[in-house]
Every structure is written in structure tokens, then in C-alpha cells.
Amino acid sequence: MFASDLIRDKPWAEGLNQEQSAAVHHTGSPLLVVAGAGSGKTRTLVARVARLIDGGVAADRILLLTFTRRAAAEMLRRVDRLVNTQTSGRVWGGTFHGISHRLLRRFSPAVGLAEGFTILDQADTEALFGMLRAERGLGEKGIRFPKKETIAALYSRVVNQQAKLDEITSKHFPWCTEHVDPIRQLFRDYTTRKREHNVIDYDDLLLYWRALLESPSAAAVTSMFDHVLVDEYQDTNRIQADILAGMCASAVPTVVGDDAQAIYGFRAAEVANMWEFESRFPGTRRITLDQNYRSTPQILAVANAVMTEAESGYEKNLWSVRQDGPQPALVTCHDEPTQAEHICEQVLALRELGTPLRDQAVLFRTSHHSAGLEVELGRRNIPFVKFGGLKFLEAAHIKDLTSMLRIASNPEDELAWNRVLQLIPGIGPATAQRMLQKAVARAEVESCSVIAAFCELDIPVPAESRPMLSELQAALRDIVVEPEMPPAAQIDRLGEFCSLAFDRRYEDAAVRMGDIAQLGKMASPHRNRSTFLADMALDPPNSTSDLAGPPHLDDDYLILSTIHSAKGGEWRAVFVIHASDGNIPSDMALGEPGGLDEERRLFYVALTRAKDHLTVTVPQRYYHRRFGGDSAHSYAPPSRFIEPARPHLEESTAAPSVESAAAIALVTDSDVVGDFLESLWG
């Protein structure tokens, strides 16, 4: 048997096309894989990892960087199946932030970071800026000073783009230019306060990793790996590109991505990292994957046409060997209610023809674009799940509990203390600060932990609050005294305090306690508190529905999603709504350099989520309220991105069904007896 026959017999080599096989088998030099939408990039990346292991590379000498922890876990599970061994469990797989956290736990002294540090999520960062803003009295002097959310966004943009504050402010936050000096001072306060309380934020994770690669420990870090592979490279920022270069002092880099799907510029992602890869890594081989396995040729014709007017990027023309499908539709609707009605009718029609609701998706540029559709879906009793809203860990009651865990891990975490203490009636921000200062002072005098000192404090609170305070002190004491207590058991113990606090603080306390129980289930696989907190901070569940599961009506549900949240997904039928100028492209993005091209890529991402059916809708008339309360209608032309694709679209119009609306209203108003009986039946 020839060597080529042996290779073909390998499970990881089965079914690869010529370009995929070339990428999997490439050796010796840096590799750039330009992977078009639906071209099997994940399969290719998985096969390359499996091939490296099968070829003798030790699994723990491979670093696989993805943009979600779940993506890395799924890839490594597939590697296990392909190489028929569990060695891939030792592959270093995870997000940039997750791997940084793992390295910093080992090498933190090399970059001046104290052990036991905790991580601030976005909401924590905003809260700390709010606290510092208040301490300096900003916003209280009759001047409209930027909100804490704006300050946090400005800070993150400066750090991730590695640009000067003045430059970022004038380009992206021009309304803040007159406040640059006090904002600069807030940034100094913020970095000082983090160091004082041994906390770091998301951006710090990347900065410390890069600093580690410039420290005396750099050789110890870079010598750990022979191969570094990065997925979705078009979504990296400048710091991440620097990290890759530093990690590959001796390791071989492989990056996979699609510059036509670079849509995260607002997060400081730079598609230029991908375009500059070949100059940064001389000798790079570039391989393009352009065979699409997802969509019909008709859908790809629309997507390819949209990208013909892109100003820059790698040339690729997606093609497919799938059988022909229906012509994608461009539907001009009279107004937004007509659009909602048309979408509902088409969704139900496809369902009757055998396409489940969960295999259909409605995509939109901005979350509020689905508001009218959600009302119509509710009226028709069509279940749906929406992505792109409030994240689970941003819910107040979840933050309450995770703050208690953070205190146990890092008693110097000022933000966590302030949040927890203010759950007790009678304790406000000033009182909470004084209590924490007393605990710190007592800990220094008695040479004990801050938590132990706090648990011994006699704190004056209203009589009705005394049981709650005592329960908090007892719960914190219990989870700290027993270091081997699993995180799930710690959550259960803290839940006793939460039950008391939530009854006083939230109207739906029982529902929120159910979420706490679900959080405990999520913690059960974790062995210690710090890893659980890190996982929750670095890769949180999207929403409560991630824990509780999908709705049960007919065991089916329609997907509603912003286009950004839909990236990586695919459905048999996709509806792209509000495809008019001002929405797609968003008029807010057109003032940015490269903004128009990024909006075009965003539209392209939406189109390429569809497998069989694609519908683009354009409402002609929009209803909105002006400042001052006056209502108005406005008109907008179809998106400029549609024009080059018109020859590949089947155009039609949808008029408002006044008769059906009137009939529904008549039945609703007249069926009094039916409504009464329905109330009895429940």
C-alpha cells in the first residue's frame, strides 16, 4: 500500500476537496486559509489539528485559538473522533482571553500581577467608571458629561486600537472632545483602582499576555508550542495580531478566516490583520476555499453580486454543486406592518411545506428592527427566540450572586463588595464604602483576611435588616472556611442569603431564584471557584434560555437575530428585513472610514446564512416619533447593496391586507361569549 493510500484511509482525510486537503497537509511555513462562507473551514481546521497529532506532534504542543470557548470545545471533540484517541484533550484550545487567563495564572509574577486576581466584565467596568465619575463630581456641575457606558466604550476602543485618546475621541466620539482632559484623568483613576484592588478587565487580559511575551519569561511561554492555529482571524484586533506574532517566534502559525465576513470593526477588530499576514510572516502560503457546501447556486449568485463592488479584499467567487433551488425573493412592502404580516405568512407557509420554525431565521441590522414583527408573531401565536439582547450574566440577580463568589476569591474586589452590601436595606453606597474600609483596617490590625474581619464587624443596620446581614456574614464565612467546597455547593449556600435579599429587592423573586438554581447546575462540572468565575466572565451564556432550554410550544420556535449575532449560524430559510438605505447600510456607520464596506460585508453575512430559501424585504414607509412627541412617516429607498444583485432576485410587492385586519378586529370585538368561555377554560 502506497503512502497516499494510507493517508486516504485516515478518518480526518475523508471527503476533503482539493483545496481543503492542501490546507490540511501543508507543512513547513506559515499558512493563510481564506475560507469563504460555508466552505467547510471548521472541518478543515479540525482535520489539520488531527493530522498534526496523527503525524507525531504532541497534542499539548498545539495551541488552537477561537472566538468562543464552545467552538474550541466542539473542534477538539471532533479531533478526538478523527484520531481515535483522547490525546487531543491536552490541546490548548480556547479564546484569546481564556488562554491568556490560563497563562497568567501560571506566569502572573512575570508581569507584576498579584495572584488571586479577579476579572471585571463589561458591566463591572462601566460600574467602576461610574463610581470614579461620581467621586470626581463629574456630571454634577451643570455640564452634560459623558455617561459611564460611553467612557467605558471609549477606553476599550483606545486600548484595543492602540491609538491616542485625542485621536479616538475626535474620530469616534466627537461629542466628547470638550471633556478629554477629565476623561484622561478618569482613565488614570481606573487603572490605579484596578491595581489597588487586584482586578483586571477583558482588555487587560490581552495587554498582560502581550507584556508576558516581552518579559524575561517570554522564552518559557513561546517554547510551549510548535503550532498556533487561529480561527476567524479577520476578527482579531491589533493586540491579538501582536500576540500571534510573539507566540510564533519559533512555532508555525496557521490562520483561517474570511475578509468578506469582517463585521466587528465597532469592537476594534481590524480586517487589515488578515490582509497584512503575508507581509508579517514571510514565506506564507495562501489557500482559498471557495466551494460552498451550504447554499444553493441561486443564493450564492446574489451574495457574489453584492460583493462585486467591495473596494478591497481577496478575490473569491463562491460556487456550489448543490442542485438548483428557488430564486431568492426581493419583496417591497407598503410599510412595516405589511412587512411583519408578509413574513409571518411566509414562515407559516414554509412550515406547512416541511420547514420547521427552528430552521427559519429572521435577520435584522439592529435589535429594535424586530419590534413590529414580534407583536405580529405574538398575535398569531408563533413562538420565537431572539438573539442579540440582554446577556444572562448582565441580569441584576446573577450579578448579585457572582459578586459574592468574587469576594470569596478576591476580598479586595471593591466593586463586588459594594454591590453585595447594598442588597441589604439601610446600606447605601457611602455606608458600604465605610464598612469595607473598617473591614480592611481590622484585617491589617488582626492579620486576618478581609472576609474574616467583615464577619466579626458589628454593623449598625435597621432591626429588620439584621437577619439578612447575619446570613450574609455566615454564608461568606462558610464558603471561605471550607476551601474544598465545590462551586455548585457554594452557590447553594449563598442562595439562602439571596432568597432573603431577593424577596425584598425584586418582584419576581421566585423566578430569579430559579435562575440561581440553573447557575448552580452550570457550576457543577467545575472543581474550584476561580475557574468557574473565569469561564462565566470570559464566555458567558447568551441568555436565560441557554440554561432553561427553548420554548415548548409545538417544540418549535422561529429564530429572530441581529446579523452580528447570526454570524456562524445557518438555516434552511432566511428573511433579511428592513433592507433599506439608512438601515442596511446603517446611516450611523457611514461616517467611519471603511464603514460602507463593513456594512456591505454585514449584508453579505446575512445572505450567506441561507441554505435553500432567501427573502429580502424592503418596507417603503416607516413610522417613528420625533423629539417632542410628534409622530411622522418617512420613506427610504432599497439598500444600495441590492442594486448589483437585482438580476438574480425575483421581485414582488406586498400590500397591506386591510380586509383581514378589519375582520380580525370585528371578531375580537364581537366574540364576547367566546372570550368569557375561554377565560373559564384557562
N, C-alpha and C positions, 0 to 999 in steps of 0.2 A: 504493500500500500504506500502510495506517494505521500509526502508531507502535506500537499494541498488537500488530499483526501482526508487526512487526519484532521485538518483544520475545519473542513466542511462538516465533519462529524461532531464538532463541538456544539453544544446547545446554543452558545452565545453567537455562533456564526450563522445559524439557520435563518433564512428569509431576509438577509441583508441585501439591499440593492448594491450596485457597483460603487456608488459614492459613499454610502454608509460603511461598506466593507473597507474602503480605502481609509476612512477616518478611524475605524476600529483598529486596523493593523498598522497604522503609521508609527514609526519609531524614530528616535534619534534627534528630532528637532522640535521646536515649538509648533503647535497645531492650532489653527483657527478654523472652526467649522461654522460657516454661515448657513444656518438652518432655517429655511422658510417655514411659514405656518403649516402645521400638520404634516411635516416631512419626516417625523419619527426621530426627533432629536433626543428625546429621553431614552428611547430604545438604543440609539447609537451610543449615548454616553454610558448607559448601563453595560452594553456589550464591551465597550473599551475598558471599563474597570474590570470586568470579568476576564477579559483577555490578558490584562496585565497580571492579575493574580494567577491565572492558569499558566502564564509564561514564566512564573517564578518570582514575581515581585511580591515581597511580604505585604500583607494587607495593611498592616499598621504603618507602612511607608507611603501610603496613598492618602492624600487629602482631597476630599470632594466638597466643594463649596456650592451651596444652592441658596435660593432666596426664601425658602421656608424649611423648617425642620421636618415637616411631614413629607416634603418632596425628597429630602435626603433619605429619610427612613424607608420610603417606598422604593427608591432606587436600590438601596442596599438589600432590601428583601428580595428584589428581583435578581440581584447579583448572586445571592445565596442559592437561588433556584438554578441559576445558569451554571455555576461552578460546582454544584452539588456538595457544598461544604459550608461550614459555619464560620470560616476564616474571615469572610467579609464583615462580620460583626465587629472586627477590630479596625476596619477602615475608619479614618477620621472623617465623618460626614456631618454636615450641618450648615447653618448660616454663617456669614461673616461674623455677625455679632455673637452667635453661640460658640463658635470656635475661639473667638477672642476671649470670651469669658472663661473657657476651659484652659486656655494657655495662661491667662492672667492669674488664675487660682494657683498655678504652679510657679509662675515667674514674677509675681507681683512686686517683690522687693527690688527687682532689677529696674523698675520704672518708678520707684518711690511710692508705691501704692500699698497701703496697710492691709493686712489680712482681715477677713470678715467684712469686706465692703459689700454694700447692697446697691441695687440698680434702680434708678428712677425711671419710670416710664414717662410717656409724653404728658399725661395728666399731672404727674408729680412735678415735672419740670415747669409746667405752667403755674402750678400752685406755688412753687418756690419763687418764681419770678413775681407772682402776685404778692407774696409775703414781703419780698425785698422792696417792691414798688411802694407798698404801704408804709414800710419802715422809713423810707425817704420822703414820704409825704407827696409823692408824685400823683398827679391827678386831683389833688385837693387844693390847688392854687388857682382855680378858675380857668385852667387851661385844659383843653382836650388832649390828654396824654394817651399814647397807645395802650391798648389792653394787654393783659398778661399773655394771651394767646398770640397776639401779634409779635410781642417781644420774643417769645419762645421760638416762633417760626423764623424770625429774623436771625436770631442766634444760630439756629440749626443751619440755615442757608449759608451764613458766613463761614461756619466751621466746615461744612461739607464741600463747599466750593473753594475753600482755602483762599478767600478773597477778602479785601479790606472792608471794614464796616461801612465806610463812606461810599464805596463803590456799590455794594449790595443795596444799601438804603436808597441811593439815587436811582438805581436801575429797577429794583423790585418793590420797594416800599417808599415811594416818593413823598407820601403824606407824612412820613416820619422824619424827614430831613431836618426839620427845625428842632427835633428832640435828640439829635445824635449824641450830644455830649452827656446828658443824663443817662441815655441808653448805654453808652460806653461804660459809665460808672456802674450801672446795674450788672453788666457782663462781668466786671471785675468782682463785684459783690457775690455774684452767683458762683464763680469759680472758687472764690475764697471759702464761701459757706459749704460748698460740696466737700472740699478738702478737710475742713474743720470737723465735719460730721461723717466722714468716711463713706461718702456715697458718690456714685458716678452715674452719668446718663448714657443713652444709646450712643451718642456721638463720641463720648469718651472711650467707649469700648474700642472703636476703630483707631482713635488717636493713640491710645495706650499700646495697641498692637503694633502700630507703625513705630512708635517710640521704642518698643521692645526690639524691633529689627534694627535699630540704630544704637542699641545698648551693648554693654560687654557680653550680654547673654545671647546676642544675635546668632552666633555660630551654633549654640546649643539648640536654638529653635529651628533654624533652617536645615540643620543636619538631620532633623527628624523625618524628612520626606524626600522621596525620589520623584514623585509625580504629584502635581497640583492640577486639579480639574475644576473648572468654574462653569456653572450653568447660568443662562440668562446674562451673559457678560455685557450686553447692551444696557443693562440697568444698573451697572456699577457707577459709583461716584469716584471722584479723583483720589480720595484717600484709599479706597479699595483697590484701585489700579496700582497705587504705590505699594500697597501691601503685597499684591501679587508679584510685583517686580522684586520686592525684598525677599519673599519666600522662595523665589526661583533663582537664587544665586547659584545653586547647583542642581535644583530639581527641574524637570521638564514640564512646562505649562501646556495645558490644553484648555481652550476656551470655546464655548458653544453659545451662539446667540443669533438673533435676527435684528439687524438695524432697522428693518421696516416695522418692528414692534416695540421700538423705544418710545415709551409713553410716560415716563416718570421724571421728566425734567423738573416738575414742580417739587420733587424731592431731592433735587440737585444731582440726579443721575445724568451722566454725560455719555451720549452715544459716541462721542469722539474717542472714548477709550477703546472702542472696538475698531474704529477706523484707523487709529494710531498703533494698534497692536503689532502690526508687521514691522513698523519702524522702531518700536520699543524692543522687540525681540527679533533681531536679525536672523535670517535663515528660516523664518516661519513658512510652513506650507499651509495654503488656504484651500479648503474643500467646500464646495457649495452643495447643499441638499435642496433640490427644487422639486422633487417628486412628492406631491401632496397625497396623503392617504385618507384625508378626512372628507373633502368636499367634492361635489360634482364639477365637471368641466364648466358648466354654466355659471356656477358661483365663483369659480376661480377667474373666469373671464372678467367679471365685474371687479373683483379685487385687484387683478393685474392692471386693469384700465385706470383705476383710481390712483395707483402708484406711478403711472407714467409721467406725471407732472412733478414728482418729487425732485427737489433741487440737488440732492446728494444721496449717496448710499451705494451699496453693492448691487449690481445688476442681477436680477433673478426673475424668471418667468415661471410661476408655479404651473405645474401640469399634473394631470391625473389620468389613470387608466380606468377609473370608475365609469360605469355606464352613465349615459346622459340622464339628467333629471329635469324637473320643471324649470322654466325660465324664471329667474328672480323677478320680483314684482316691485314696482315703484308706484305707490298709491298716494295721490294728492287728496287730502281730506279737507272738508269745508272749514272745520275748526277742531279744537282739542276734544270736545265731547264726541264728535264724529270719529276722530281717530281712536278714542277709547272703545267706542261701540264696534268699530271695524275690527280692532284687534281681538276683542272678546269673541266675535262671531267666527273669525278665522281660527282662533285657538280651539274653540269647541268643535268646529268642522274637522280640523285635523285630528282631534281626539276621537271623533266618531269613525274616522278612517284608519285608526290604529296607532296614532302617535300619542303616547301618554303625555299628560301635562308636564311631568317632570323632565321630559325630553324636548320641551319647548322653552324658549327664553325670550324675554323682552328686555332689550338693552337700551340705555339712555346715557347721555353725556353727564348729567347732573342729577343728584338724588331726587330733587323736587319735581323733575320732569314726569315722574310716575304718579304724581298725586291724583290727577283726574282719573287715570286708569285704575288706581287702587279702589276708588269709590265705585266705579262701574263693575269691577271684579267682585266687590263685596255685594253689590246689588244683585248680581247674577249667581252668587254663592259659589264662585270659583276660587278654590283655595290657592294661596301663593306664599312664597317665601322671598323676602327681599334681602339682597346683599348690598353692603355699602353704607350701612347705618352705624348705630352705636355699638361699639365692641363690648363684649361681655365684661372684660376687666375694667371698663370705664364706668360700669354701673356703680352707684354710690355704695351699696351694701357690700359688694365684692371688694371694693377698695377698703372698706372698713376692716374686713377680716384680714386681708393680705397685709394691711398696715400693722396689725398685731403680730403677725408672723415676722415681719421685717424688724420690729422692735426686738423680738427674741433673738434674731440673727445679728442685728447691729443696734445695740442700745443707744448709739449716738445719732440715730436717724431722726433728726428733728421733725421733719415733715410727718413721719409716721406717728410720732408721739402726739403732735398737735391734733391730728385727725382723730386718733383714738380717744384722747382725753375729752375732746369736745362732743363725744357721743353722750357724755354724762350731763344731765340737766344741771344748770348752775355753773358750768365751766365754759368760759368763753376763751377767745384767743389769748388775751392778756393773762388770765388765770392759768391757762395751760402752760404758757411760757414760764411763769413764775414757778409752777410745780416742777417742771423739768429742770430748771436751774437749781432748785432746792435738792432734787434727787442727785444731780451731778455733784453738787458741793458735798453732800453727805457721803457719796461714794468715795470721793477723794479723801475725806477725813477718816472714814472707817475702812478704807482699802477694800471695798467690795464692788460688785457690779452695780451699774445704774438701776437695773431692774430690781435687784435686792434692796437697794436704798429706797426706791419708789414704793415697794411693797410694805416698807416699815413706816412710811410717812403718815402722819395724822393730818389729813387734809380736810379743811372746813368746807363742807358742802351742805346743801339743804337736806333736811332729815329724810325726805322721800328719795334722795339720790344716794344715801349711804349704802343700801344693799347693793346697788349697781357698782359703786366704786369698790366695795369689798370683794365682789365677784370678779371684777377685772384684776385686782391685785392677786387674788387666789389663782385665777386662771393663768396669768403670766408666770407666777411662781411655779405652778405645776409643770408647765411645758418647758421651763428652763431647768428645773431641778432634775428632770428625767431626760437627759440628752439622747437616750436611745428611743424615746417615744416617736413612732412613725408620724410623718406629716399628717396623714389622714386622722390619726388619733388626736393630734394637736388641734386640728380644725374642729373635731367633735367636742373637745374640751372647751375651746374658745366659743363654740356655738352656744354654750349655756349663757355666756355674757351677752352674745349677740341677740339671743331671744329676749332678754330683758331690755336691751337698748333699742331694738327694732320696734318693739311694742310701743315705745314712747315716741320714736322718731318717724316711722313710716306707716302709712295707712294700710298697705298690703304686706304686713309683716310676715304672714304665713307663707305667701308666695316667695318672698325674699329668703326665708329660712329654707325653702325647698331648693333654691339656688345654692345656698351654703352646703346643703347635703350633696348636691351634684358636684360641687367643688371638692368635697371630701373624697368622692369616688375618683375624681381625676387625680387626686394626690396619692391614691393607694399604691400605684406601682413605684413610687419614689421612696428611696431609703432615707433621705435626710431633707431637712427643711430648706437648706440653701439651694440644692439642685432644683427642688420644686419651684421655689420663688424665681430662680433664674429662668426656668422653662416658661413659666407664666409671663414673665416680663418680656422675654425675647421672642416668644412665639405663642401669643395668647389665642384662645378660641375666638372665633368671629362674633358669636352671639350666644345667647342662652339656648337657641335652637341647636347649636353644636352639641350641647350637653343633653337636652331633653329629647332630641330627635325631631323629625319632620312632623307636620300636622297629619292627622289620621283620617281626614275626610276623604273617603274613597281610596285611602292610602296613596294619594296622588296630589301633586301641587305644581303650580306654574312657577317658573323662576323669573324674578324681577331683579335686575342688577345694573349698577353703573358699569360702563365699559371697562373702567380700570379694574373693578373687582372681578369682571368676567374673564380677564386675561388668563389663559391656561385652560379654560373650560371649552366644551363643545356640546352642541345639541343638534338633534335632527332638524328642528325648525327654529329659526331666529328671526325676531322682529326688531328692527332698529327704528326707534320712534324719534320724533322731533328733529328730523334731518333737514333743518332749515338753517340758513345763514344767521349767525348770532347764537345758535345753539351748537351746531356742528358745521364749521368751527365755532367755538365759543368766542364771542367778541372780547372777553376778558383776556384771552390768550394771545390775541393778535399783536399786542404791543411789545411782546417779548421777542428778542432775536431768535429765529428758528421756531417761533411759536406756531406759525402756519403749518410748517412741515410736521411738527409733532401732532397737531390736530388731525392732519391727513393720516398719519400713522395710526392714530386712535380710531378713526373711522375704518381703516383697513383691518385693525384688530377685531372690531365688531363684525365686519363682513365675514371674516375667515373663521368665526366660531361656528358657522352653519355647515351642516353636513348635506342635507337634502333640500330644504326649503329656506328661502331668504326673502324677506319682505322689508322694504324701506318705506316709511310713511312720512309725509310732509304736511302738517296742518298749515292751511293758508292764513288762518286768523287766530290770534292769541288774545286772551283776556287777562288783564292784570290791573293792579291798583297802583296809582301814582302816589307819590308822597303827598300827604294832606288828606288822603282818603278817597279821592276821586277815582272812579273806575274808567277803564278805557279799553278799546280793542286796537290791536296793531297787526300789521301784515308783514310777512317775511318771505323772501324767495327761497326756492330749494337750495340746499347746500351747494356751494361751488364745486365740491368734490364729486358731485353726481354727474356733472356735465360730460366728462370723458367716458363715463360708463353707460350713458343713455342707450347706445346701440345694443347693449347686452341686457337691457331691462324691459320688462313688459309693463307699459304704463296704463294706469286706470285712475278713476276718480271715485271717491266715496262721498255721498251726500247725506246730510242729516236725516234720520228717519223720524220725522215729526209725528207721523201717524202712530208709530209704535210707542213713542214716548207718551203721547196723549192717551193711548189705550191703557198703558201701564198705570198712568195716573188715575184714570177712570176706575179701573178695577180696584186699585188701592183705596180710593176714596169711598167706593160703594160697598165693598165686601165687609160690612161691619160685623155681620153674624159670623162670617168665616174667621175674622180676626179674633172674635171672642172665643170661638171654639178652639182655635189654635192656642190661645193662652191657657186653656184648660188642659190641652194635651201636652203642653210644655214645648 
